[in-house]
């Protein structure tokens, strides 16, 4: 029988960056753990002002490697793999068919950082380009927790399975990448946390993780005092929006990311009846291509990229309905942010989005890539203020219940303790 541990484990989180949806989710997990007096540190590839956060910069390539690179010879594993990706891509492949491809190699060395050496548990998040899978797992035998923010930690180089199924020419490279990662992880003590039951179920069925791995689903944490409803009239006035307009909302780290479906929303809005003249679009995130922006005729206020939570909460409060038209999504963090601010959501019926909307009990679900159905759903809510109000109340209650930070930290702490109970005390 293993000894019982009495002290809280020291956890070091690893992530490539604290930006993007995965980075924001990690920040919220980290702060929730600290608030609950659970020791937590974050090690990332980029500097951050977040408390208890360190940086692990990449090592520069040695001189011989730099010289060989000038004549087109790549010794770096990432460069070789990306070169193979480019050469194997058929002429018929369209730009944007693959959102992102991440080889399992890196010039960062987090496995040597004191925070990893001292940790009881290493908690891995979005680690593409930051963790060198073969070297990291060869160097450290620490118990490992994965949080799945997308599917990349149990696939090969793609981050969503859609990218692989739509590009069968990727099969040889994807298989080799996945096998490299799987072999590196073999024999380690692992627990996996999915951000949705959908993601957890696919990870458990993937056959990727070592025997004995345990699987859990823990909803993302959200500060529901910070993300709370404001009066819509006041919120619209603060942003310079017409008080009598119904505001449709959209947000994404990058509006030009095809997976997020902003183009689908644009098509849906162009189909709204001409009588709906007092309708505006409010969005925030990195701007889309000019051609996409020029195709919209109704009034559009774009706030650009927003990092501050209070500003995001104010923007959500100014919206009468929020749209998440993603083609693939592991969960849908913007959906719960909008819901917490009392804004009803219409989302694609894909991935973990149905769970975010409590399977349609506090929002509307439509099939992805169907601007006609999305247009109908938008019009149905714009024409029915009573239903908008009912969904908004249900949505707020659901988020407060399921995404409480204290509850999130407690669930993470339980996963840590269960994992350590499987590992002998050294």
VENHUCOR-V716316 format. One record per residue. N is the residue number from 1. SS is DSSP state (a for helix, b for strand, c for the rest). PHI is phi in radians with two decimals (NA if undefined). PSI is psi in degrees with one decimal (NA if undefined). Layout:
((N	SS	PHI	PSI) (N	SS	PHI	PSI))
This chain:
((1	c	NA	132.5) (2	c	-1.32	145.1) (3	c	-1.07	149.2) (4	c	-1.52	129.8) (5	c	-1.50	136.6) (6	c	-1.84	-25.4) (7	c	-1.61	154.5) (8	c	-1.20	136.2) (9	c	-1.21	146.7) (10	c	-1.51	120.9) (11	b	-1.97	130.5) (12	b	-1.97	122.2) (13	b	-1.61	139.1) (14	b	-2.05	135.9) (15	b	-2.72	146.0) (16	c	-1.07	-40.6) (17	c	-2.70	158.8) (18	c	-1.74	11.4) (19	c	-1.61	173.1) (20	a	1.26	175.7) (21	a	-1.07	-42.3) (22	a	-1.14	-40.2) (23	a	-1.14	-40.4) (24	a	-1.11	-42.7) (25	a	-1.08	-40.8) (26	a	-1.11	-44.0) (27	a	-0.97	-42.5) (28	a	-1.21	-37.1) (29	a	-1.10	-47.5) (30	a	-1.03	-48.2) (31	a	-1.17	-35.0) (32	a	-1.14	-40.1) (33	a	-1.14	-45.6) (34	a	-1.08	-41.1) (35	a	-1.11	-29.1) (36	c	-1.62	13.4) (37	c	1.10	33.4) (38	c	-1.82	122.4) (39	c	-1.03	126.2) (40	b	-2.57	134.9) (41	b	-2.30	152.9) (42	b	-2.16	127.2) (43	b	-2.03	125.2) (44	b	-2.39	170.7) (45	c	-1.50	-7.5) (46	c	-2.30	145.8) (47	c	-1.05	148.7) (48	c	-2.58	150.6) (49	c	-1.59	-0.8) (50	c	-1.11	138.9) (51	c	-1.09	149.2) (52	c	0.95	45.9) (53	b	-2.20	133.9) (54	b	-2.12	165.8) (55	b	-2.11	141.1) (56	c	-2.16	94.2) (57	c	-1.24	161.5) (58	c	-1.34	147.2) (59	c	-1.42	138.6) (60	c	-1.23	150.8) (61	c	-1.18	145.9) (62	c	-1.15	160.7) (63	a	-0.99	-46.7) (64	a	-1.01	-37.6) (65	a	-1.17	-39.0) (66	a	-1.14	-38.5) (67	a	-1.18	-42.4) (68	a	-1.15	-32.1) (69	a	-1.07	-32.1) (70	a	-1.14	-25.0) (71	c	-1.85	18.2) (72	c	1.46	13.9) (73	c	-1.80	121.4) (74	c	-1.91	120.7) (75	c	-1.64	-24.6) (76	c	-1.20	131.7) (77	a	-1.05	-40.4) (78	a	-1.13	-45.4) (79	a	-1.12	-40.2) (80	a	-1.11	-42.5) (81	a	-1.19	-41.0) (82	a	-1.21	-32.9) (83	a	-1.13	-40.7) (84	a	-1.13	-38.3) (85	a	-1.05	-45.5) (86	a	-1.13	-42.9) (87	a	-1.23	-29.9) (88	a	-1.54	-7.8) (89	c	-1.22	123.9) (90	c	-1.27	155.5) (91	c	-1.03	-25.9) (92	c	-1.34	-13.5) (93	c	-1.18	137.1) (94	c	-1.66	147.0) (95	c	-1.02	136.7) (96	c	1.58	-3.8) (97	c	-1.10	-32.4) (98	c	-1.99	117.2) (99	c	-1.13	-44.6) (100	c	-2.81	140.2) (101	b	-2.23	124.9) (102	c	-2.13	105.0) (103	c	-1.10	158.4) (104	c	-1.52	24.8) (105	c	-2.07	162.6) (106	c	-2.82	153.9) (107	c	-1.67	-2.1) (108	c	-1.40	153.9) (109	c	-2.26	61.0) (110	a	-1.12	-23.8) (111	a	-1.12	-18.8) (112	a	-1.70	-7.2) (113	c	-1.23	140.0) (114	a	-0.95	-33.4) (115	a	-1.16	-30.1) (116	a	-1.36	-41.6) (117	a	-1.07	-38.9) (118	a	-1.42	-17.4) (119	c	-1.21	148.4) (120	c	-1.41	-34.2) (121	b	-2.40	139.2) (122	b	-1.83	122.6) (123	b	-1.88	111.8) (124	b	-1.68	135.3) (125	c	-2.06	-123.5) (126	c	-1.49	99.1) (127	c	-1.96	11.8) (128	c	-1.02	127.4) (129	c	1.36	-1.4) (130	c	-1.94	-38.5) (131	c	-1.86	125.9) (132	c	-1.53	104.6) (133	a	-0.95	-53.2) (134	a	-1.05	-45.5) (135	a	-1.25	-41.1) (136	a	-1.09	-50.7) (137	a	-1.38	-14.5) (138	a	-1.35	-30.3) (139	a	-1.50	-41.5) (140	c	-1.98	140.7) (141	c	-1.97	21.0) (142	c	-1.09	147.3) (143	b	-1.04	141.5) (144	b	-2.15	136.4) (145	b	-2.01	131.7) (146	b	-1.83	132.1) (147	b	-1.81	126.4) (148	b	-1.58	106.2) (149	c	-1.60	-24.2) (150	c	-2.47	-149.5) (151	c	-1.84	0.1) (152	a	-1.12	-29.8) (153	a	-1.23	-11.3) (154	a	-2.19	8.3) (155	c	-1.81	-155.1) (156	c	-1.72	-98.8) (157	c	-1.81	-22.2) (158	b	-1.30	157.6) (159	c	-1.78	-16.3) (160	c	-2.40	140.8) (161	a	-1.04	-28.3) (162	a	-0.95	-39.2) (163	a	-1.13	-32.6) (164	a	-1.34	-46.8) (165	a	-1.14	-28.8) (166	c	-1.43	-10.2) (167	c	-2.35	73.9) (168	a	-1.06	-20.8) (169	a	-1.13	-14.6) (170	a	-1.33	-12.2) (171	a	-0.89	-50.8) (172	a	-1.07	-45.3) (173	a	-1.18	-42.4) (174	a	-1.12	-41.4) (175	a	-1.09	-44.5) (176	a	-1.16	-39.5) (177	a	-1.11	-44.8) (178	a	-1.12	-40.9) (179	a	-1.16	-35.4) (180	a	-1.07	-44.9) (181	a	-1.19	-44.2) (182	a	-1.10	-42.7) (183	a	-1.12	-38.0) (184	a	-1.12	-36.5) (185	a	-1.44	-14.1) (186	c	-0.97	134.8) (187	c	1.52	-3.5) (188	c	-1.55	154.2) (189	c	-1.48	118.3) (190	b	-2.32	141.1) (191	b	-2.19	145.0) (192	b	-2.11	131.3) (193	b	-1.98	118.1) (194	b	-1.59	147.6) (195	c	-1.47	-2.9) (196	c	-2.70	157.1) (197	a	-1.06	-35.1) (198	a	-1.01	-49.0) (199	a	-1.19	-41.6) (200	a	-1.09	-43.1) (201	a	-1.10	-44.1) (202	a	-1.17	-38.4) (203	a	-1.11	-43.3) (204	a	-1.14	-32.8) (205	a	-1.51	-6.2) (206	c	-1.31	-22.1) (207	c	1.26	13.2) (208	c	-1.44	-40.7) (209	c	-1.47	155.4) (210	c	-1.08	156.9) (211	c	-1.03	138.0) (212	c	1.65	-7.1) (213	c	-1.07	136.9) (214	b	-1.81	147.7) (215	b	-2.12	137.0) (216	b	-2.45	155.6) (217	b	-2.10	122.8) (218	c	-2.23	114.4) (219	c	-1.05	148.0) (220	c	-0.99	149.6) (221	c	-1.48	148.3) (222	c	-2.61	134.7) (223	c	-1.36	99.6) (224	c	-1.45	0.2) (225	c	-1.49	-39.7) (226	c	-1.23	-47.0) (227	c	-1.61	90.0) (228	c	-2.47	158.9) (229	c	-1.15	137.6) (230	c	-1.91	162.8) (231	c	-1.11	126.4) (232	a	-1.09	-37.2) (233	a	-1.07	-44.5) (234	a	-1.19	-40.2) (235	a	-1.11	-40.7) (236	a	-1.15	-42.3) (237	a	-1.09	-39.5) (238	a	-1.11	-27.9) (239	c	-1.73	5.2) (240	c	1.28	25.1) (241	c	-1.61	145.9) (242	c	-1.03	128.9) (243	c	-1.15	-23.3) (244	c	-1.65	4.6) (245	c	-1.56	143.7) (246	b	-1.51	126.9) (247	b	-1.87	123.3) (248	b	-1.69	132.8) (249	b	-2.00	151.2) (250	b	-2.62	143.8) (251	b	-2.60	142.6) (252	b	-2.83	150.6) (253	b	-0.97	-37.3) (254	b	-2.45	109.0) (255	c	-1.15	-19.5) (256	c	-1.48	-2.4) (257	c	-1.25	113.8) (258	a	-1.01	-34.9) (259	a	-1.05	-29.3) (260	a	-1.34	-15.5) (261	c	1.33	23.9) (262	a	-1.08	-32.7) (263	a	-1.12	-32.9) (264	a	-1.17	-41.2) (265	a	-1.10	-42.6) (266	a	-1.03	-44.7) (267	a	-1.08	-41.0) (268	a	-1.12	-42.0) (269	a	-1.19	-32.0) (270	a	-1.19	-17.5) (271	c	-1.67	-1.6) (272	c	-1.10	142.4) (273	c	-1.00	146.6) (274	c	-1.05	-24.0) (275	c	-1.15	-22.6) (276	c	-1.45	61.0) (277	c	-1.36	-23.4) (278	c	-1.69	56.9) (279	b	-2.23	134.1) (280	b	-2.21	158.7) (281	b	-1.93	133.1) (282	b	-2.16	128.4) (283	b	-2.46	160.7) (284	b	-2.58	154.2) (285	b	2.36	176.8) (286	b	-1.16	140.4) (287	c	-1.19	149.1) (288	c	-1.43	-179.9) (289	c	-1.08	146.5) (290	a	-1.03	-35.6) (291	a	-1.11	-36.1) (292	a	-1.22	-41.6) (293	a	-1.14	-36.3) (294	a	-1.26	-15.6) (295	c	-1.46	-2.3) (296	c	-1.73	132.3) (297	c	-1.75	-28.9) (298	c	-1.34	161.4) (299	c	-1.00	134.6) (300	b	-2.36	124.0) (301	b	-1.92	118.0) (302	b	-1.96	122.2) (303	c	-1.56	-2.3) (304	c	1.32	-166.7) (305	c	-1.34	129.8) (306	c	-2.11	128.5) (307	c	-1.89	-21.3) (308	c	-1.45	124.7) (309	a	-1.03	-42.9) (310	a	-1.06	-36.0) (311	a	-1.23	-41.2) (312	a	-1.08	-42.7) (313	a	-1.09	-38.7) (314	a	-1.14	-39.3) (315	a	-1.15	-44.1) (316	a	-1.04	-39.0) (317	a	-1.17	-27.1) (318	a	-1.36	-12.3) (319	c	-1.53	142.0) (320	c	-1.57	-25.3) (321	b	-2.67	140.9) (322	b	-2.01	137.5) (323	b	-2.00	131.6) (324	b	-2.17	84.5) (325	c	-1.60	36.2) (326	c	-1.08	147.9) (327	c	-1.49	-23.8) (328	c	-2.69	141.1) (329	c	-2.82	128.8) (330	c	-1.31	-31.5) (331	c	-2.57	-75.8) (332	c	2.14	70.4) (333	a	-1.18	-36.8) (334	a	-1.12	-30.4) (335	a	-1.08	-47.1) (336	a	-1.27	-27.7) (337	a	-1.12	-45.9) (338	a	-1.13	-42.9) (339	a	-1.07	-39.7) (340	a	-1.11	-27.7) (341	c	-1.56	11.2) (342	c	1.34	29.6) (343	c	-2.00	122.0) (344	b	-1.16	150.8) (345	b	-2.12	140.0) (346	b	-1.99	124.6) (347	b	-2.37	159.2) (348	b	-1.20	144.4) (349	c	-1.50	66.2) (350	c	-2.39	152.9) (351	c	0.92	-130.0) (352	c	-1.60	0.6) (353	a	-1.07	-40.4) (354	a	-1.00	-35.5) (355	a	-1.17	-38.9) (356	a	-1.04	-35.1) (357	c	-1.68	17.9) (358	a	0.91	44.1) (359	a	0.96	41.4) (360	a	1.55	0.4) (361	c	-1.37	-17.7) (362	c	-2.36	35.7) (363	c	3.04	175.2) (364	b	-1.86	140.3) (365	b	-2.00	134.5) (366	b	-2.28	157.2) (367	c	-1.18	143.0) (368	c	-1.20	155.9) (369	c	1.05	29.6) (370	c	-2.18	81.2) (371	a	-1.05	-27.7) (372	a	-1.15	-44.0) (373	a	-1.22	-36.1) (374	a	-1.13	-41.0) (375	a	-1.06	-43.7) (376	a	-1.08	-42.4) (377	a	-1.15	-41.8) (378	a	-1.07	-47.9) (379	a	-1.08	-38.5) (380	a	-1.10	-36.6) (381	a	-1.39	-37.9) (382	a	-1.08	-32.4) (383	c	-1.49	-2.6) (384	c	-2.34	81.0) (385	a	-1.06	-32.1) (386	a	-1.13	-41.5) (387	a	-1.20	-37.9) (388	a	-1.03	-44.0) (389	a	-1.13	-40.5) (390	a	-1.14	-46.0) (391	a	-1.13	-37.6) (392	a	-1.08	-43.8) (393	a	-1.13	-44.3) (394	a	-1.10	-39.8) (395	a	-1.13	-45.4) (396	a	-1.06	-45.9) (397	a	-1.10	-38.7) (398	a	-1.11	-45.1) (399	a	-1.16	-43.5) (400	a	-1.04	-38.6) (401	a	-1.28	-43.5) (402	a	-1.66	-19.5) (403	c	-2.10	24.3) (404	c	-1.08	134.9) (405	a	-1.16	-38.2) (406	a	-1.14	-43.2) (407	a	-1.10	-39.8) (408	a	-1.09	-47.7) (409	a	-1.10	-40.1) (410	a	-1.09	-41.7) (411	a	-1.15	-40.8) (412	a	-1.11	-44.1) (413	a	-1.03	-37.3) (414	a	-1.16	-39.9) (415	a	-1.09	-43.2) (416	a	-1.05	-46.9) (417	a	-1.13	-41.8) (418	a	-1.12	-37.7) (419	a	-1.16	-44.8) (420	a	-1.18	-29.3) (421	a	-1.14	-19.1) (422	c	-1.55	-6.8) (423	c	-2.00	132.1) (424	c	-1.06	142.6) (425	c	-1.26	127.5) (426	c	-1.65	NA))
